[in-house]
């Protein structure tokens, strides 16, 4: 059986599939060439991440497909209902990349509150000639300890964010339409554990009480955060989006930064990805990464192995 890993797969995942008798194709096929490639090569399964779209038209045109795998959490680039109605397996890896995304949230947070995103630009240019001025400019940082983080979307990734926040001594608030409460277990280096139960609350309370707000919901048809939500937030709030572009109105975010309402903002995802708006890219107040939340070596290894495990169970 043939598997097309169109957006790549870890070497460990590939090896596990090949040991199970599958042929793994790792070529990158353009979206408009996928139908021909799948049919010409009689591909049984396609593995994607966020780049490749697997829509009804493609599924309908490729009768050899038996399985669609998504390396990651979200399934918004796959027509899941149509695929399953037509007998295809649809799988993903909701746990494999949660820690990596959560750590990126705090990479942005730590960087923003100590102005690293700005000082890393300015030090190479003026560090030798204006060292004292830069020191004064960047000496107004704050600590995360004791601050309140509001988590919008309390699934696997949101809960991982909560773990790190608790470890830092932050107060954690969370909201989710489906999750009423969740046990958050911190595991320490010496084998000890400590569990905290977090009960979710209404989003308006999150907006009013949080010093920092982090988004962790699936893609939605409407914005979660617009000017009206920003207006309810604390002055000097920080907003981080590592979930999906389109959850946060980027124009309203820029307006919030320019007015001083929003002091910190970190973005890993963008509405017009893969071509983010120039107003975002050129704004010195933003901490930016190119959609790398799940892109750690450890996460990719876990994703590949988890996909391989599920495929071996379903198709072998």
C-alpha positions as CSV (number, residue, x, y, z in Angstrom):
1,X,0.0,0.0,0.0
2,X,1.2,3.5,-0.8
3,X,1.1,6.5,1.5
4,X,1.8,10.0,0.2
5,X,3.2,12.2,3.0
6,X,2.6,15.4,1.1
7,X,3.6,17.8,3.8
8,X,6.4,15.6,5.1
9,X,6.8,13.0,7.9
10,X,9.5,12.4,10.4
11,X,12.1,9.7,9.6
12,X,10.9,7.7,12.6
13,X,7.3,7.7,11.3
14,X,8.5,6.8,7.8
15,X,10.6,3.9,9.1
16,X,7.7,2.6,11.2
17,X,5.4,2.6,8.2
18,X,8.0,1.0,6.0
19,X,8.6,-1.8,8.5
20,X,4.8,-2.4,8.5
21,X,4.9,-3.0,4.7
22,X,3.8,0.4,3.4
23,X,5.6,2.4,0.7
24,X,6.0,6.0,1.8
25,X,6.1,8.7,-0.9
26,X,7.6,12.0,0.5
27,X,7.5,14.1,-2.7
28,X,5.8,17.5,-2.4
29,X,2.9,17.5,-4.9
30,X,1.4,20.9,-5.8
31,X,-2.3,21.2,-4.8
32,X,-3.5,21.4,-8.4
33,X,-1.5,18.2,-9.3
34,X,-2.7,16.1,-6.4
35,X,-5.6,14.4,-8.1
36,X,-3.4,13.2,-11.0
37,X,-0.6,12.1,-8.7
38,X,-2.8,10.1,-6.4
39,X,-4.7,8.4,-9.2
40,X,-1.6,7.7,-11.3
41,X,0.2,6.2,-8.3
42,X,-2.8,4.4,-6.8
43,X,-2.2,6.1,-3.4
44,X,-4.1,4.6,-0.5
45,X,-3.5,7.3,2.1
46,X,-2.5,10.9,2.2
47,X,-0.8,12.6,5.1
48,X,-0.9,16.4,5.4
49,X,-0.3,19.2,7.8
50,X,-1.8,22.7,7.3
51,X,-0.5,23.4,3.8
52,X,-2.4,20.8,1.8
53,X,-6.2,20.9,1.3
54,X,-8.1,17.7,1.1
55,X,-11.6,18.8,0.0
56,X,-14.6,17.0,-1.3
57,X,-13.6,17.4,-4.9
58,X,-10.2,15.7,-4.3
59,X,-11.7,12.9,-2.3
60,X,-14.4,12.3,-4.9
61,X,-11.9,12.2,-7.7
62,X,-9.5,9.8,-6.0
63,X,-11.3,6.4,-5.3
64,X,-8.1,4.7,-4.2
65,X,-7.9,6.8,-1.0
66,X,-8.7,4.9,2.2
67,X,-7.3,7.3,4.8
68,X,-6.5,11.0,5.4
69,X,-4.1,11.8,8.1
70,X,-3.4,15.2,9.6
71,X,-0.2,15.8,11.5
72,X,-1.4,18.1,14.2
73,X,-4.7,19.1,15.9
74,X,-6.9,21.0,13.5
75,X,-8.9,19.4,10.7
76,X,-10.1,22.5,9.1
77,X,-8.2,21.8,5.8
78,X,-10.0,18.5,5.4
79,X,-13.7,17.8,4.5
80,X,-14.0,15.3,7.4
81,X,-17.7,14.6,7.2
82,X,-17.7,13.9,3.5
83,X,-14.6,11.7,3.8
84,X,-16.1,9.6,6.7
85,X,-19.5,9.4,5.0
86,X,-17.7,7.8,2.0
87,X,-15.8,5.3,4.1
88,X,-12.5,7.0,4.6
89,X,-10.6,7.0,7.9
90,X,-9.7,10.5,9.0
91,X,-7.0,10.7,11.7
92,X,-5.0,13.3,13.5
93,X,-2.5,13.7,16.4
94,X,-4.1,16.0,19.0
95,X,-1.6,15.3,21.7
96,X,1.7,15.1,19.9
97,X,2.4,18.8,19.4
98,X,0.6,20.4,22.4
99,X,3.8,20.9,24.4
100,X,5.6,22.5,21.5
101,X,2.8,25.0,20.9
102,X,2.5,25.9,24.6
103,X,6.2,26.5,24.8
104,X,6.1,28.9,21.9
105,X,3.3,30.8,23.7
106,X,5.8,31.5,26.5
107,X,8.7,32.1,24.1
108,X,6.6,35.0,22.8
109,X,5.5,36.1,26.3
110,X,9.0,36.1,27.8
111,X,10.3,37.9,24.8
112,X,7.6,40.5,24.8
113,X,7.7,41.4,28.5
114,X,11.5,41.9,28.3
115,X,11.3,43.6,24.8
116,X,13.6,40.9,23.2
117,X,11.7,41.2,19.9
118,X,12.8,44.9,19.8
119,X,16.2,44.8,21.4
120,X,17.3,42.0,19.1
121,X,16.7,44.4,16.2
122,X,18.3,47.4,17.8
123,X,21.4,46.0,19.5
124,X,23.1,45.0,16.3
125,X,22.5,48.4,14.8
126,X,23.1,50.7,17.8
127,X,24.5,48.5,20.6
128,X,28.0,49.9,20.3
129,X,27.0,53.6,20.0
130,X,23.9,53.9,22.1
131,X,24.3,51.2,24.7
132,X,23.2,53.3,27.7
133,X,20.1,54.6,25.8
134,X,19.1,51.1,24.8
135,X,19.6,49.9,28.4
136,X,17.3,52.7,29.7
137,X,14.7,52.0,26.9
138,X,14.5,48.3,27.7
139,X,14.8,48.5,31.5
140,X,11.0,48.7,32.0
141,X,10.2,45.0,31.6
142,X,7.9,43.0,33.9
143,X,7.8,39.5,35.4
144,X,5.2,36.9,34.4
145,X,5.0,35.6,38.0
146,X,1.9,36.8,39.7
147,X,0.2,37.9,36.5
148,X,-3.1,36.4,35.2
149,X,-3.2,34.5,31.9
150,X,-6.6,34.0,30.2
151,X,-6.8,30.9,28.0
152,X,-9.5,30.9,25.3
153,X,-10.0,27.3,24.3
154,X,-9.1,24.8,26.9
155,X,-8.3,21.6,24.9
156,X,-5.0,19.8,24.9
157,X,-2.9,22.8,24.0
158,X,-4.7,25.2,26.3
159,X,-4.2,22.8,29.2
160,X,-0.4,22.6,28.3
161,X,-0.3,26.4,28.5
162,X,-1.9,26.2,31.9
163,X,0.7,23.8,33.1
164,X,3.6,26.1,32.2
165,X,1.7,29.1,33.6
166,X,1.1,27.4,37.0
167,X,4.8,26.4,37.1
168,X,5.7,30.1,36.7
169,X,3.4,31.2,39.5
170,X,0.8,32.8,37.2
171,X,-3.0,32.8,37.9
172,X,-4.8,30.8,35.3
173,X,-8.3,31.6,33.9
174,X,-9.8,29.5,31.1
175,X,-12.9,29.5,28.9
176,X,-14.3,26.8,26.6
177,X,-17.7,26.0,25.3
178,X,-17.3,22.3,25.7
179,X,-14.8,21.8,28.6
180,X,-16.3,22.6,32.0
181,X,-13.2,21.7,34.0
182,X,-9.8,19.9,33.5
183,X,-7.2,18.4,35.8
184,X,-3.8,19.9,35.2
185,X,-1.0,17.6,36.4
186,X,2.5,19.0,36.8
187,X,5.2,16.3,36.7
188,X,8.5,17.2,38.2
189,X,12.1,16.0,37.6
190,X,12.1,13.8,40.7
191,X,9.0,11.9,39.9
192,X,6.7,13.9,42.1
193,X,3.3,15.2,40.7
194,X,0.9,17.8,41.7
195,X,-2.6,18.2,40.2
196,X,-4.8,21.3,40.0
197,X,-8.4,21.4,38.7
198,X,-9.3,24.4,36.6
199,X,-12.9,25.2,36.1
200,X,-13.8,27.2,33.0
201,X,-15.6,30.6,33.2
202,X,-17.3,33.0,30.8
203,X,-15.2,34.7,28.2
204,X,-16.2,38.2,29.4
205,X,-14.6,37.5,32.7
206,X,-11.4,36.3,30.9
207,X,-11.4,39.6,28.9
208,X,-11.8,41.8,32.0
209,X,-9.4,40.0,34.4
210,X,-6.5,38.8,32.3
211,X,-3.1,40.5,31.9
212,X,-2.4,38.2,29.0
213,X,-4.8,36.3,26.7
214,X,-3.8,33.3,24.6
215,X,-6.0,31.8,21.9
216,X,-6.3,28.1,21.5
217,X,-9.6,27.3,19.6
218,X,-10.1,25.6,16.2
219,X,-10.7,27.8,13.2
220,X,-14.0,29.6,13.3
221,X,-16.2,31.4,10.9
222,X,-16.1,34.6,12.9
223,X,-13.5,36.5,15.0
224,X,-13.2,35.7,18.7
225,X,-11.3,39.0,19.3
226,X,-12.4,42.2,17.7
227,X,-12.3,45.9,18.8
228,X,-15.3,45.3,21.1
229,X,-13.5,42.5,23.0
230,X,-10.3,44.5,23.1
231,X,-12.2,47.3,24.7
232,X,-13.2,45.1,27.6
233,X,-9.6,44.1,28.3
234,X,-7.2,45.6,30.8
235,X,-5.1,48.6,29.6
236,X,-1.7,47.3,28.6
237,X,-3.0,43.7,27.9
238,X,-1.0,41.2,26.0
239,X,-2.5,38.9,23.3
240,X,-0.9,35.8,21.8
241,X,-2.3,33.8,18.9
242,X,-0.7,30.5,18.1
243,X,-3.9,28.8,17.0
244,X,-5.4,30.0,13.7
245,X,-5.4,33.1,11.6
246,X,-8.9,34.6,11.5
247,X,-9.5,34.2,15.2
248,X,-8.1,37.7,15.9
249,X,-9.1,40.7,13.8
250,X,-5.6,42.0,12.8
251,X,-6.8,45.5,12.0
252,X,-8.4,45.9,15.4
253,X,-5.2,44.5,17.0
254,X,-3.0,47.1,15.3
255,X,-5.5,49.8,16.3
256,X,-5.3,48.5,19.9
257,X,-1.6,48.7,19.8
258,X,-1.5,52.2,18.4
259,X,-4.0,53.4,21.0
260,X,-2.0,51.9,23.8
261,X,-4.7,49.6,24.9
262,X,-2.7,46.5,23.8
263,X,0.9,46.7,25.0
264,X,2.1,43.2,23.9
265,X,1.1,41.0,20.9
266,X,2.6,37.8,19.7
267,X,1.5,36.1,16.4
268,X,2.4,32.7,15.0
269,X,-0.6,32.6,12.6
270,X,-2.0,35.1,10.2
271,X,-5.3,35.8,8.4
272,X,-3.6,36.0,5.0
273,X,-1.0,33.3,5.5
274,X,1.4,32.5,3.9
275,X,1.6,36.2,2.9
276,X,1.0,38.2,6.2
277,X,-0.1,41.8,5.8
278,X,2.9,44.2,5.6
279,X,1.3,46.3,8.4
280,X,2.0,43.4,10.7
281,X,5.4,42.5,9.5
282,X,6.7,46.1,9.8
283,X,5.2,46.8,13.2
284,X,8.0,46.9,15.7
285,X,5.6,46.2,18.6
286,X,4.8,42.7,17.4
287,X,6.6,39.5,18.2
288,X,6.3,37.4,15.1
289,X,7.0,33.7,14.1
290,X,6.1,32.0,10.8
291,X,3.5,29.4,12.0
292,X,6.1,27.2,13.8
293,X,4.0,26.3,16.9
294,X,4.2,22.5,16.3
295,X,7.5,22.6,14.4
296,X,9.9,21.2,17.0
297,X,12.0,18.1,16.3
298,X,10.4,16.3,19.2
299,X,6.9,17.2,18.1
300,X,7.5,16.1,14.5
301,X,8.9,12.8,15.8
302,X,5.8,12.2,18.0
303,X,3.5,13.2,15.1
304,X,5.1,10.8,12.7
305,X,5.1,7.9,15.1
306,X,1.5,8.6,16.2
307,X,0.3,8.7,12.5
308,X,2.2,5.5,11.8
309,X,0.6,3.7,14.8
310,X,-2.9,4.7,13.7
311,X,-2.3,3.7,10.1
312,X,-0.9,0.4,11.0
313,X,-4.0,-0.3,13.2
314,X,-6.4,0.8,10.5
315,X,-5.0,-0.3,7.2
316,X,-2.7,-3.2,7.8
